[in-house]
């Protein structure tokens, strides 16, 4: 799969990557750049432009610059905001054959986008990456597992972590591959002990039972998590959840639907959905009070004033 991707990239001189799945965008960008840079003989042939404050004139200047010691130049602009993409289209009125250009956008561009049209007019290719769900996510996990040379039971374990970010899943695969390369047997028990995303699912379940008030299941899940996770790690996950619910709640007050909120937030769609549901059950003051309590907990633990486990249990009782 990787080899086929690189062969397709090799025939392009302009590549625009955008969509709702940042990991896939960055993964493809790394592969394209890796191949393009193999043909360079010096660092002079590569230029990475900061998207913040980038003007069409500056982009045009970089694109039109003649190669010095290299057969071609590689120019990249990664992390372009959707609102800035239309303006930069004016910088692509001319792209010479001696330039390889990579653009990545944080978000999805419509087919009518000026940047998409400018790339097409210059002979380039645009690719959209959507959030992976259901069968598409399962297939991606299985394929990625094979690429790392890991057994199918790893994919089965990872498929249960439906809310996990693709970057987290890939990091888990790399960790398991390194563990196996070290000569250790990768059986079911080792996988369960090593996979963080399996425990991440337990944290998601804990947050499901956190609002509007922690119930009996929340306490059971907390005790289970404390057997394998640091209390400060759990507290951090709870703080992220409350902050996400608070942000989603603000969008809800503005009348945005679930799909509109998901398109605006960087978190995985599954995480936003759970926060959207929770936002209906709690008010803003309670969320802000919970975040202040978690901040106080972190300071008291780091300053040695409280026991991390007991402090977390007290904190949960106060939410």
C-alpha positions as CSV (number, residue, x, y, z in Angstrom):
1,X,0.0,0.0,0.0
2,X,2.8,2.5,0.9
3,X,4.7,1.7,-2.3
4,X,1.6,2.3,-4.4
5,X,1.0,5.6,-2.8
6,X,4.5,6.8,-3.4
7,X,4.4,5.8,-7.1
8,X,1.2,7.9,-7.5
9,X,2.8,10.9,-5.7
10,X,5.9,10.7,-8.0
11,X,3.9,11.7,-11.1
12,X,2.6,14.9,-9.4
13,X,4.2,18.3,-9.3
14,X,1.5,20.0,-7.3
15,X,-0.4,18.3,-4.4
16,X,-3.2,19.8,-2.3
17,X,-4.4,17.8,0.7
18,X,-7.4,18.9,2.8
19,X,-10.3,17.5,4.8
20,X,-11.5,16.5,8.2
21,X,-8.9,13.8,9.1
22,X,-5.6,15.6,9.9
23,X,-3.6,12.4,10.6
24,X,-4.3,11.1,7.0
25,X,-3.4,14.5,5.6
26,X,-0.1,14.7,7.4
27,X,0.7,11.0,6.7
28,X,0.3,11.5,3.0
29,X,2.3,14.8,3.2
30,X,5.2,13.1,4.9
31,X,5.3,10.4,2.3
32,X,5.1,12.8,-0.6
33,X,7.9,15.0,0.8
34,X,10.1,12.0,1.6
35,X,10.1,10.9,-2.0
36,X,10.4,14.4,-3.5
37,X,13.4,15.2,-1.2
38,X,15.2,12.0,-2.2
39,X,15.9,13.7,-5.6
40,X,17.5,16.8,-4.0
41,X,21.2,17.1,-3.7
42,X,21.2,20.0,-1.2
43,X,19.1,21.8,1.4
44,X,18.8,24.8,-0.9
45,X,16.2,22.9,-2.9
46,X,13.7,22.7,-0.1
47,X,11.7,25.6,1.3
48,X,8.9,25.3,4.0
49,X,6.7,28.4,4.3
50,X,4.9,29.4,7.4
51,X,1.1,29.7,6.6
52,X,0.5,32.5,9.1
53,X,0.8,35.8,7.4
54,X,1.7,34.2,4.0
55,X,0.7,36.4,1.1
56,X,0.0,35.3,-2.5
57,X,3.1,37.4,-3.6
58,X,5.4,35.5,-1.2
59,X,4.0,32.2,-2.3
60,X,4.4,33.1,-6.0
61,X,8.0,34.2,-5.3
62,X,8.9,30.8,-3.7
63,X,7.1,28.9,-6.5
64,X,8.9,30.7,-9.3
65,X,12.4,30.6,-7.8
66,X,14.8,28.8,-10.1
67,X,16.6,25.7,-8.7
68,X,20.3,26.4,-7.7
69,X,22.1,23.1,-7.1
70,X,19.1,20.8,-7.5
71,X,17.2,19.4,-10.4
72,X,14.0,20.9,-9.0
73,X,12.7,22.8,-5.9
74,X,10.3,21.5,-3.2
75,X,8.1,24.1,-1.7
76,X,5.6,23.2,1.1
77,X,3.0,25.2,3.0
78,X,1.4,23.0,5.7
79,X,-1.5,23.9,8.0
80,X,-3.3,26.5,5.9
81,X,-6.5,27.8,7.5
82,X,-9.6,27.3,5.4
83,X,-10.3,31.1,5.4
84,X,-6.8,31.8,4.1
85,X,-6.9,29.2,1.3
86,X,-8.9,31.4,-1.1
87,X,-6.5,34.3,-0.9
88,X,-3.4,32.1,-1.6
89,X,-5.0,30.8,-4.8
90,X,-3.7,34.0,-6.5
91,X,-0.1,32.8,-5.8
92,X,-0.5,29.8,-8.1
93,X,-1.1,31.6,-11.4
94,X,2.1,30.0,-12.7
95,X,3.9,26.9,-11.4
96,X,7.0,25.9,-13.4
97,X,7.9,22.3,-14.0
98,X,11.0,22.8,-11.8
99,X,8.8,23.2,-8.7
100,X,7.2,20.5,-6.6
101,X,4.5,22.1,-4.5
102,X,2.8,20.6,-1.4
103,X,-0.2,22.4,0.3
104,X,-2.2,21.1,3.2
105,X,-5.3,22.8,4.6
106,X,-6.7,22.4,8.1
107,X,-10.3,21.6,7.1
108,X,-12.3,20.7,4.0
109,X,-12.5,22.9,0.9
110,X,-15.5,22.8,-1.3
111,X,-15.2,21.9,-5.0
112,X,-15.8,25.5,-5.8
113,X,-12.8,26.7,-3.8
114,X,-10.5,29.0,-5.7
115,X,-7.5,27.1,-4.3
116,X,-8.8,23.8,-5.6
117,X,-9.5,25.3,-9.0
118,X,-6.1,27.0,-9.1
119,X,-4.3,23.7,-8.3
120,X,-6.3,21.9,-11.1
121,X,-5.6,24.7,-13.6
122,X,-1.9,24.4,-12.8
123,X,-2.0,20.6,-13.5
124,X,-2.0,19.5,-9.9
125,X,-4.1,17.1,-7.8
126,X,-6.3,17.7,-4.9
127,X,-7.2,15.0,-2.4
128,X,-9.9,15.2,0.3
129,X,-9.6,13.1,3.5
130,X,-12.8,12.4,5.4
131,X,-13.2,11.1,8.9
132,X,-13.0,7.4,9.0
133,X,-16.0,5.6,10.6
134,X,-17.4,2.1,10.7
135,X,-16.1,-0.2,8.0
136,X,-13.6,2.3,6.6
137,X,-12.0,2.8,10.0
138,X,-11.8,-1.0,10.5
139,X,-10.2,-1.5,7.1
140,X,-7.7,1.2,7.7
141,X,-6.7,-0.3,11.1
142,X,-6.3,-3.8,9.5
143,X,-4.2,-2.4,6.6
144,X,-2.0,-0.4,8.9
145,X,-1.5,-3.4,11.2
146,X,-0.3,-5.4,8.2
147,X,2.1,-2.7,7.2
148,X,3.7,-2.9,10.6
149,X,4.0,-6.7,10.3
150,X,1.7,-7.3,13.3
151,X,-0.7,-10.2,13.8
152,X,-4.5,-9.7,13.1
153,X,-5.4,-9.9,16.8
154,X,-3.8,-6.5,17.2
155,X,-6.2,-5.0,14.7
156,X,-9.1,-6.7,16.5
157,X,-8.0,-5.1,19.8
158,X,-7.7,-1.7,18.2
159,X,-11.0,-1.8,16.4
160,X,-12.7,-1.8,19.8
161,X,-11.3,1.7,20.5
162,X,-13.8,3.4,18.2
163,X,-13.3,6.9,19.6
164,X,-9.5,6.8,19.4
165,X,-7.6,9.3,17.2
166,X,-5.8,7.8,14.2
167,X,-2.6,9.3,15.4
168,X,-3.0,7.5,18.7
169,X,-3.8,4.2,17.0
170,X,-0.7,4.6,14.7
171,X,1.5,5.4,17.8
172,X,0.2,2.2,19.5
173,X,1.0,0.1,16.4
174,X,4.6,1.5,16.3
175,X,5.0,0.8,20.0
176,X,3.8,-2.8,19.5
177,X,6.1,-3.3,16.5
178,X,9.1,-2.0,18.5
179,X,8.1,-4.4,21.4
180,X,8.0,-7.4,19.0
181,X,11.2,-6.3,17.3
182,X,12.9,-6.5,20.7
183,X,12.3,-10.2,20.8
184,X,9.3,-10.2,23.1
185,X,6.3,-12.4,22.3
186,X,3.2,-10.5,21.3
187,X,0.4,-12.6,22.6
188,X,-3.1,-11.5,23.7
189,X,-2.0,-10.7,27.3
190,X,0.9,-8.5,26.1
191,X,-1.4,-6.6,23.7
192,X,-4.0,-5.9,26.4
193,X,-1.3,-4.7,28.8
194,X,0.5,-2.5,26.3
195,X,-2.4,-0.9,24.5
196,X,-3.3,2.5,25.9
197,X,-6.3,2.9,23.6
198,X,-8.0,0.0,25.3
199,X,-7.8,2.0,28.6
200,X,-8.8,5.1,26.7
201,X,-12.1,3.5,25.9
202,X,-12.6,3.0,29.7
203,X,-11.9,6.7,30.2
204,X,-14.5,7.5,27.6
205,X,-17.0,5.3,29.5
206,X,-16.1,7.1,32.7
207,X,-16.8,10.5,31.1
208,X,-20.2,9.1,29.9
209,X,-21.1,8.6,33.5
210,X,-19.6,11.9,34.8
211,X,-22.3,14.4,34.0
212,X,-24.5,15.9,35.3
213,X,-23.3,14.0,38.5
214,X,-20.9,11.0,38.7
215,X,-23.1,7.9,39.2
216,X,-22.2,4.4,40.7
217,X,-20.7,3.2,37.3
218,X,-18.4,6.2,37.3
219,X,-17.0,5.2,40.7
220,X,-16.6,1.5,39.5
221,X,-14.7,2.6,36.3
222,X,-12.5,5.0,38.3
223,X,-11.4,2.2,40.6
224,X,-10.7,0.0,37.6
225,X,-8.7,2.7,35.8
226,X,-6.6,3.4,39.0
227,X,-5.2,-0.1,38.8
228,X,-3.5,0.6,35.5
229,X,-3.4,4.4,35.0
230,X,-1.8,7.3,37.0
231,X,-4.5,9.4,38.8
232,X,-3.1,12.5,37.2
233,X,-3.5,11.0,33.7
234,X,-7.2,10.3,34.5
235,X,-7.6,13.8,35.9
236,X,-6.2,15.2,32.7
237,X,-8.6,13.2,30.6
238,X,-11.5,14.4,32.8
239,X,-10.4,18.0,32.4
240,X,-10.2,17.6,28.6
241,X,-13.7,16.2,28.6
242,X,-15.1,19.1,30.6
243,X,-13.4,21.6,28.5
244,X,-14.7,20.0,25.3
245,X,-18.3,19.9,26.7
246,X,-17.9,23.6,27.6
247,X,-16.8,24.5,24.1
248,X,-19.6,22.4,22.5
249,X,-22.1,24.0,24.8
250,X,-21.1,27.5,23.5
251,X,-21.7,26.3,19.9
252,X,-25.1,24.8,20.9
253,X,-26.1,28.2,22.3
254,X,-25.4,29.7,18.9
255,X,-27.8,27.2,17.3
256,X,-25.2,24.9,15.6
257,X,-26.1,21.3,14.8
258,X,-24.0,18.4,15.8
259,X,-22.5,18.0,12.3
260,X,-21.7,21.8,12.2
261,X,-20.0,21.6,15.6
262,X,-18.0,18.5,14.5
263,X,-16.7,20.3,11.4
264,X,-15.4,23.2,13.5
265,X,-13.6,21.2,16.2
266,X,-10.3,19.4,15.9
267,X,-11.3,16.5,18.1
268,X,-12.5,13.2,16.6
269,X,-16.2,13.3,15.6
270,X,-17.0,10.5,18.1
271,X,-15.5,12.6,21.0
272,X,-17.5,15.7,19.9
273,X,-20.7,13.7,19.7
274,X,-20.3,12.4,23.2
275,X,-19.6,16.0,24.4
276,X,-22.6,17.3,22.4
277,X,-24.9,14.8,24.3
278,X,-23.4,15.7,27.6
279,X,-23.8,19.4,27.0
280,X,-27.6,19.0,27.3
281,X,-27.4,17.7,30.9
282,X,-25.2,20.3,32.6
283,X,-25.0,24.1,32.9
284,X,-22.0,26.3,32.2
285,X,-21.3,27.2,35.9
286,X,-21.0,23.5,36.8
287,X,-18.5,22.9,34.0
288,X,-16.4,25.9,35.0
289,X,-16.4,24.9,38.6
290,X,-15.3,21.3,37.7
291,X,-12.4,22.7,35.6
292,X,-11.3,24.9,38.5
293,X,-11.4,21.9,40.9
294,X,-9.3,19.9,38.5
295,X,-6.8,22.7,38.2
296,X,-6.6,23.0,42.0
297,X,-6.1,19.2,42.2
298,X,-3.2,19.3,39.8
299,X,-1.5,22.1,41.8
300,X,-2.0,20.3,45.1
301,X,-0.6,17.0,43.7
302,X,2.5,18.6,42.2
303,X,3.2,20.6,45.4
304,X,2.8,17.4,47.5
305,X,-0.1,18.6,49.5
306,X,-2.5,15.7,48.8
307,X,-2.3,12.0,47.9
308,X,-3.0,11.7,44.1
309,X,-5.5,8.8,44.5
310,X,-7.4,10.1,47.5
311,X,-7.4,13.6,46.0
312,X,-9.0,12.3,42.8
313,X,-11.7,10.4,44.6
314,X,-12.5,13.6,46.6
315,X,-12.6,15.6,43.4
316,X,-15.0,13.1,41.8
317,X,-17.3,13.4,44.8
318,X,-17.4,17.2,44.4
319,X,-18.2,17.3,40.7
